[in-house]
Amino acid sequence: MALEPITRGLWRYRNGAGEPGHRAARTVVVAPYGGGSAYSVYELLRHVAVAADETLVLQYPGRGPRIGEPPTVSLYDLADQMAAEIDRYAVGNLVLLGHSLGGLLCFELAHRLTRAGRHVELVVISSAQPTAFKTLFADEIESRGVEQWIAVLRQENVITDELLDNPEMLRLAIQAIRSDTLLVARHVGTPQPLRCPMLIVGGDSDPDITAEHLRGWEDLTVGPATTVLLPGDHFYYRDRAADLGDLIRQQLPPLCGTGSAPMCPTQGEKK
């Protein structure tokens, strides 16, 4: 199993199944959380890969091989860039899965990809709040010091002794999470609802993203919306990745194995 770059921002997950060049009927696209990289969601990928023929994961600017690139200043700009790459390289119907910042990004991606004529079968929002529930503010984020950012990194379970002992690595890690948090704080959000199905998932003990926040996403699609709480905190999926994969599969029609996934019927208004 490996991750291999298609472009700087779009990586393919190889899980040993399928042949190179196999034409996908369905592609899952995974958008990592703020401060995360393609590798930060690696353990999740094998659980969602079984729902599709191909799995792609986004690599944001300012981390990994893109460490020297300046951060994106607008979530709209990032969505524009990523949607263009997904539209070019992803084959078949699309499932968009994003955690935290990635959830906001997937909502914007779904709008852009739908306008481009792509069939988005499902948008999966994980541990993210709609912009109507604004709790992050740019002024406060910009005033945070190093120790506060170290505390955030500890909360996300990405801090290590190696990182703490390497000032340059620590600076780059803080730079990535700071720029991503500012993306969320400054994002206004597209008010127009989607028309595709939406699955909203969060942890029942998340101190920041409540069940009310999660249910707020239901008003942002006229397609069917399902909200589920799983045991855990903001990063519930680290212990419940298989459960999340099962939930996603339950929302999708089975792949027919003939080179094209069955198309969803036109979604009507929610009852």
N, C-alpha and C positions, 0 to 999 in steps of 0.2 A: 504494500500500500504506500502511495506516495503522492505528493503534490508537485505538479509541474506547471510552470507559467505558460499561458497562451499569449498573454500580453503582460505588461507591467502590472495592470490592475485586475486581471482575470486569470485565475489558476484553475487547473483541472485536477480533480481527485481521482486517482487510479486505485481501485480496490481489488484488482485482479480479475474482475468479471468483465466479460465483453471483449470484443476484438477492436484493436485500433482501427479507426475509420468507420466503426459501426454507426449507423444513422440512428440517432436517438429519437424515440417517440415522445419522451418527456425528459426535461432537464430541471433539476433542482439547483437553485442559485442561493448560496448562503452568504449573508452579510454579517460580519463580526460586530461585536460590541465596541463601544468607544475605548480607544487605547489598545484595542486588540489587533491582531494580524491574522492572516490566513491560517497560520499554524495554531493560533489561540483557540480555534474551534475544531481542531483536528479530530479529537475524540468523538465529537458529535457527528462527524461526516459519515462514518460507516453505518450509523443508525438511520440516517435519512437517505443514504444512497440506495437502499433497497426499495424506495418508493419511486425510483426513476431509472432511466437507462444511463444517464450521465449526471454527475454532480460537479458544479463549479462553485468556487469560493472567491470572494472579493479580497483584494489586497489594497488597502488604502495608502495614499501618499504618506511619507514620513516615517515608514517602518519597514523592517525586512530589507529586501533589495532596493526599496524606494526610500531609504533612510535619508538620502541627500536631497530629496525633493521638498519644496515648500509645502506646508499644509494647505488644504483647500479651505477657502474662507467662507464658503456658503454650501449648505446641504443641497441647494438647488443645483449648484455647479457640479458637485460630486455626483448627483443623480443624473445630470445630463451626460457626464463623461461615462459613467458606468452603464447607463442604459444603451448608449451607442455601442459599447463593446459587447454587451449581452446580446443585443439585437444582431450583431454581426456574427458572433461565434456560437451562441447557444442554439441548438436545434430542437424542434418539436415544441410541444406545449410547455409552459413554464410554471414552476412552483417557486415562489419567492419566500425565503425564510430569513428573518432578521432578528437579532437579539439586541435589546436596548437601543442604542443609536442605530443599529442595523434595522430595527423594526420601523423607525421613522423613515429610513432610507428606502426600505422595500415598498412602503406606501407610495412614495414619490416615484420609484422605479415602475410600479404597476401602472400609474397614470401614463408615464412616457411610453412604456412598451405597448400598452393598449392602443395608444394613439398611433404607434408605428405599425399596427396591424397584427401584433402578436397575441396569441391566446394565453392569457394568464389563468391557469386552472385554479390556483389557490394562493392567497397571501397569508403567511404565518407570522404573526406579530408576537414576539416573545419578550416579556419583561420590559415593556415600553409604555409610556403614557402619551396620549394624544396632546397636541400643542394647546388644547383648551385647558389642560391642567398644568399650567406653567409653574414649575418649582425651581428652575435654574435661571439665574440672571447673570449677564455678562460681567457687570461691575464686580459682583462678589467673586466670580471665578477668576477674574484678572488680578484680584487682590490676594489670592491664596499664596502662601509661602511654600517652601520646599517640604517642610515637615507635614503640612496639610496634604500635599500631594502624595507623600510617602504613605500617609494613613489611608488615602484612597486606593493606592496600589496594594496595600496590605488587605484591604477589604475585598479587592478583586482577586486576591490570592496569586498575584504575579510577582510579588517582591521576593527576592532571594538574597542570601549573603553575598553572592557574586555581584549582584546588581548594586547592593549598598556599598560594596568595596570598590566599585568602579565609577568614579564621578561622571565620566563621559557617558557611560551606558545609562546611568540614572538620569542624567540630563535629557537624553533622547527619549527615555520612557516617559518622563514627566511632560516633555514637549508634545508627545503624541497624544497622551490622555487629556492634556490641557486644551489642545487645539480641537479635539473631538468633542469635548464637553462644551466648548464655546459654539461649535456647530449646532448643538442641541439648543443651547440657550438663545441663540440668535434666530433660530428657525421659526417661521410663522406658520407654515403648513399650508397645503393645498386644501381649500374648503370643499371642493367638489368631491362627493363620495365616489368610491369605486363601484363597479357593477359585478365584480367577481366575488366568489366565496372568500370568507375570511375566518381563520382560526386564530384565536387570541389565547395565549397561555402565559401563566405566571406562577410564581412561588407563593404559597399561602402564608409565609412568614417574611416576605420581602418588606423591609422597613420603609421603602420609598415608593414602590409601585403597588397600589392597593387594588382590591377587586373592583372598586368604583372606577379607578383609572382604566383598568382593562376593559370594563364594560363600555367605557366611552368610545372605544373603537367600533362598537356595533352600529353607531350612528354614521359611520364613515364608509359604509357600503350599503347599496340597495340589494345586494346579493345576500345569501344566507350567512349568518355569523354565529360562531360557536365560541364561547368563552369557557376555559377550563383552568382550575387551580390545581397545581401539583404540590406535593410536600416539598418545602425547601425555601431558600431565600432568593435573592436576586439572580443568583447563578444556580438555580434549582436543577438545570439540565445536566450539570456535572455529575449528579447522582441519578438522574432520571432521563438520560438520553434515549434509552430504549423505549420508555413510555412516550416521550415526545415523538419518536419515530413512528410508533404505533398509532398515535393520534393523527399524524399526518396521513398515514396510509388509509385510515378509516374515512378520511374526508375525500379521498380520490377514487375514481373508478379504476378497476384493474387494467393494467397494460394488456393489450390484446396480442402483443408479440408479432405483429405483422408489419412493423415499421411506422405505425402511427397510433398514437393514443386516442381513445374515443373522445370525441369532443363533448364538452358539457352543453346541455341545452341552454338556450337563452335564459338568463336569470330574470325572474320577475321581481316585483316589489315584495319586500318582506311583509309578512302578515302581522 
